[in-house]
Amino acid sequence: MPSLQTALPPELADNVIRLYRECLRRAKFIGHQQHNTALVVDMVRQQFKKHMHETDPEKIQKLKDDAARGLINHILYESEKMTGRKFSNPR
């Protein structure tokens, strides 16, 4: 399966700390809109903390792809809200 990280800027996709910070930034944004910022931010922190000591490169790549997928989904969701156009395929 190809990496989803190619959809993100390389400075974000290649650096786990920057990926983490972007996920936290999005979590704060979503939490502020839903009035549950602490809960959403804590969920993101828990996921990154749970896998902090992972050493298997394949598993690390999968986890990074999962984080990238979350960011991409949120970007598409916000774009759809702003434009009124659907970017995803209905199933």
PyRosetta script that sets phi, psi and omega in degrees:
from pyrosetta import init, pose_from_sequence

init()
pose = pose_from_sequence("MPSLQTALPPELADNVIRLYRECLRRAKFIGHQQHNTALVVDMVRQQFKKHMHETDPEKIQKLKDDAARGLINHILYESEKMTGRKFSNPR")
pose.set_psi(1, 128.9)
pose.set_omega(1, -179.4)
pose.set_phi(2, -69.4)
pose.set_psi(2, 154.9)
pose.set_omega(2, -178.2)
pose.set_phi(3, -74.8)
pose.set_psi(3, 138.5)
pose.set_omega(3, 176.8)
pose.set_phi(4, -78.3)
pose.set_psi(4, -11.6)
pose.set_omega(4, -173.7)
pose.set_phi(5, -67.5)
pose.set_psi(5, -15.8)
pose.set_omega(5, 178.8)
pose.set_phi(6, -67.4)
pose.set_psi(6, -18.5)
pose.set_omega(6, 178.7)
pose.set_phi(7, -79.2)
pose.set_psi(7, -13.9)
pose.set_omega(7, 179.5)
pose.set_phi(8, -101.2)
pose.set_psi(8, 156.4)
pose.set_omega(8, 174.7)
pose.set_phi(9, -58.9)
pose.set_psi(9, 141.8)
pose.set_omega(9, -175.8)
pose.set_phi(10, -59.8)
pose.set_psi(10, -33.0)
pose.set_omega(10, 179.6)
pose.set_phi(11, -66.3)
pose.set_psi(11, -22.6)
pose.set_omega(11, 177.3)
pose.set_phi(12, -90.8)
pose.set_psi(12, -44.8)
pose.set_omega(12, -175.2)
pose.set_phi(13, -70.2)
pose.set_psi(13, -30.9)
pose.set_omega(13, -175.9)
pose.set_phi(14, -85.8)
pose.set_psi(14, -8.7)
pose.set_omega(14, -174.0)
pose.set_phi(15, -123.6)
pose.set_psi(15, 113.8)
pose.set_omega(15, -176.6)
pose.set_phi(16, -63.5)
pose.set_psi(16, -37.0)
pose.set_omega(16, -179.6)
pose.set_phi(17, -64.1)
pose.set_psi(17, -42.9)
pose.set_omega(17, 177.8)
pose.set_phi(18, -67.1)
pose.set_psi(18, -36.8)
pose.set_omega(18, 177.0)
pose.set_phi(19, -63.5)
pose.set_psi(19, -43.4)
pose.set_omega(19, 177.2)
pose.set_phi(20, -60.8)
pose.set_psi(20, -46.8)
pose.set_omega(20, -179.6)
pose.set_phi(21, -62.8)
pose.set_psi(21, -39.3)
pose.set_omega(21, 178.8)
pose.set_phi(22, -67.5)
pose.set_psi(22, -38.9)
pose.set_omega(22, 176.5)
pose.set_phi(23, -63.3)
pose.set_psi(23, -41.1)
pose.set_omega(23, 177.4)
pose.set_phi(24, -65.0)
pose.set_psi(24, -40.7)
pose.set_omega(24, 179.5)
pose.set_phi(25, -61.6)
pose.set_psi(25, -44.4)
pose.set_omega(25, 178.2)
pose.set_phi(26, -65.6)
pose.set_psi(26, -38.1)
pose.set_omega(26, 179.1)
pose.set_phi(27, -63.4)
pose.set_psi(27, -40.8)
pose.set_omega(27, 178.1)
pose.set_phi(28, -64.8)
pose.set_psi(28, -39.9)
pose.set_omega(28, 179.2)
pose.set_phi(29, -63.5)
pose.set_psi(29, -48.8)
pose.set_omega(29, -179.8)
pose.set_phi(30, -64.8)
pose.set_psi(30, -44.2)
pose.set_omega(30, -179.8)
pose.set_phi(31, -61.3)
pose.set_psi(31, -38.0)
pose.set_omega(31, 178.9)
pose.set_phi(32, -64.5)
pose.set_psi(32, -40.0)
pose.set_omega(32, 179.0)
pose.set_phi(33, -67.6)
pose.set_psi(33, -35.4)
pose.set_omega(33, -176.3)
pose.set_phi(34, -94.4)
pose.set_psi(34, -2.9)
pose.set_omega(34, -179.1)
pose.set_phi(35, 63.1)
pose.set_psi(35, 35.4)
pose.set_omega(35, 175.6)
pose.set_phi(36, -142.9)
pose.set_psi(36, 47.5)
pose.set_omega(36, -174.5)
pose.set_phi(37, -55.2)
pose.set_psi(37, -48.5)
pose.set_omega(37, -176.0)
pose.set_phi(38, -59.8)
pose.set_psi(38, -40.3)
pose.set_omega(38, -178.8)
pose.set_phi(39, -65.5)
pose.set_psi(39, -47.8)
pose.set_omega(39, -177.2)
pose.set_phi(40, -66.8)
pose.set_psi(40, -43.9)
pose.set_omega(40, 179.2)
pose.set_phi(41, -63.2)
pose.set_psi(41, -41.0)
pose.set_omega(41, 179.9)
pose.set_phi(42, -64.2)
pose.set_psi(42, -37.2)
pose.set_omega(42, 177.5)
pose.set_phi(43, -62.1)
pose.set_psi(43, -43.2)
pose.set_omega(43, 178.8)
pose.set_phi(44, -64.8)
pose.set_psi(44, -46.1)
pose.set_omega(44, 179.9)
pose.set_phi(45, -59.8)
pose.set_psi(45, -42.4)
pose.set_omega(45, -179.8)
pose.set_phi(46, -61.0)
pose.set_psi(46, -41.8)
pose.set_omega(46, -179.3)
pose.set_phi(47, -64.5)
pose.set_psi(47, -43.5)
pose.set_omega(47, 179.5)
pose.set_phi(48, -68.9)
pose.set_psi(48, -40.2)
pose.set_omega(48, -178.8)
pose.set_phi(49, -66.8)
pose.set_psi(49, -37.1)
pose.set_omega(49, -178.5)
pose.set_phi(50, -60.9)
pose.set_psi(50, -33.8)
pose.set_omega(50, -176.2)
pose.set_phi(51, -107.8)
pose.set_psi(51, 17.1)
pose.set_omega(51, -174.7)
pose.set_phi(52, -59.8)
pose.set_psi(52, -34.4)
pose.set_omega(52, -174.7)
pose.set_phi(53, -101.6)
pose.set_psi(53, 18.1)
pose.set_omega(53, 179.0)
pose.set_phi(54, -66.6)
pose.set_psi(54, 136.0)
pose.set_omega(54, -178.9)
pose.set_phi(55, -118.9)
pose.set_psi(55, -15.6)
pose.set_omega(55, -179.3)
pose.set_phi(56, -71.7)
pose.set_psi(56, 116.5)
pose.set_omega(56, -176.9)
pose.set_phi(57, -58.3)
pose.set_psi(57, -36.9)
pose.set_omega(57, 179.9)
pose.set_phi(58, -67.1)
pose.set_psi(58, -41.3)
pose.set_omega(58, 179.0)
pose.set_phi(59, -68.4)
pose.set_psi(59, -38.4)
pose.set_omega(59, 177.0)
pose.set_phi(60, -61.0)
pose.set_psi(60, -43.6)
pose.set_omega(60, 179.1)
pose.set_phi(61, -62.2)
pose.set_psi(61, -40.8)
pose.set_omega(61, 178.4)
pose.set_phi(62, -63.0)
pose.set_psi(62, -43.0)
pose.set_omega(62, 179.6)
pose.set_phi(63, -65.3)
pose.set_psi(63, -39.8)
pose.set_omega(63, 177.0)
pose.set_phi(64, -65.2)
pose.set_psi(64, -39.1)
pose.set_omega(64, 176.5)
pose.set_phi(65, -63.4)
pose.set_psi(65, -38.8)
pose.set_omega(65, 177.8)
pose.set_phi(66, -62.8)
pose.set_psi(66, -42.7)
pose.set_omega(66, 178.2)
pose.set_phi(67, -65.0)
pose.set_psi(67, -42.1)
pose.set_omega(67, 178.6)
pose.set_phi(68, -63.0)
pose.set_psi(68, -40.5)
pose.set_omega(68, 179.1)
pose.set_phi(69, -60.8)
pose.set_psi(69, -41.7)
pose.set_omega(69, 177.7)
pose.set_phi(70, -61.8)
pose.set_psi(70, -43.2)
pose.set_omega(70, 178.7)
pose.set_phi(71, -64.9)
pose.set_psi(71, -44.7)
pose.set_omega(71, -179.3)
pose.set_phi(72, -63.2)
pose.set_psi(72, -42.6)
pose.set_omega(72, 178.6)
pose.set_phi(73, -61.0)
pose.set_psi(73, -40.6)
pose.set_omega(73, 179.8)
pose.set_phi(74, -68.7)
pose.set_psi(74, -39.2)
pose.set_omega(74, 177.9)
pose.set_phi(75, -62.2)
pose.set_psi(75, -44.2)
pose.set_omega(75, 178.0)
pose.set_phi(76, -63.4)
pose.set_psi(76, -41.8)
pose.set_omega(76, 179.2)
pose.set_phi(77, -60.1)
pose.set_psi(77, -47.2)
pose.set_omega(77, 179.8)
pose.set_phi(78, -65.4)
pose.set_psi(78, -38.4)
pose.set_omega(78, 178.2)
pose.set_phi(79, -64.1)
pose.set_psi(79, -42.1)
pose.set_omega(79, 178.4)
pose.set_phi(80, -63.4)
pose.set_psi(80, -39.0)
pose.set_omega(80, 178.4)
pose.set_phi(81, -64.6)
pose.set_psi(81, -40.4)
pose.set_omega(81, -176.8)
pose.set_phi(82, -72.2)
pose.set_psi(82, -40.8)
pose.set_omega(82, -174.1)
pose.set_phi(83, -95.2)
pose.set_psi(83, -22.8)
pose.set_omega(83, -176.4)
pose.set_phi(84, 81.7)
pose.set_psi(84, 1.9)
pose.set_omega(84, 179.4)
pose.set_phi(85, -97.5)
pose.set_psi(85, 145.4)
pose.set_omega(85, 175.9)
pose.set_phi(86, -92.0)
pose.set_psi(86, 127.2)
pose.set_omega(86, 177.4)
pose.set_phi(87, -99.6)
pose.set_psi(87, -22.1)
pose.set_omega(87, -178.0)
pose.set_phi(88, -93.4)
pose.set_psi(88, 154.5)
pose.set_omega(88, 179.4)
pose.set_phi(89, -81.5)
pose.set_psi(89, 127.9)
pose.set_omega(89, 175.0)
pose.set_phi(90, -71.0)
pose.set_psi(90, 142.3)
pose.set_omega(90, -178.3)
pose.set_phi(91, -99.4)
pose.dump_pdb("model.pdb")
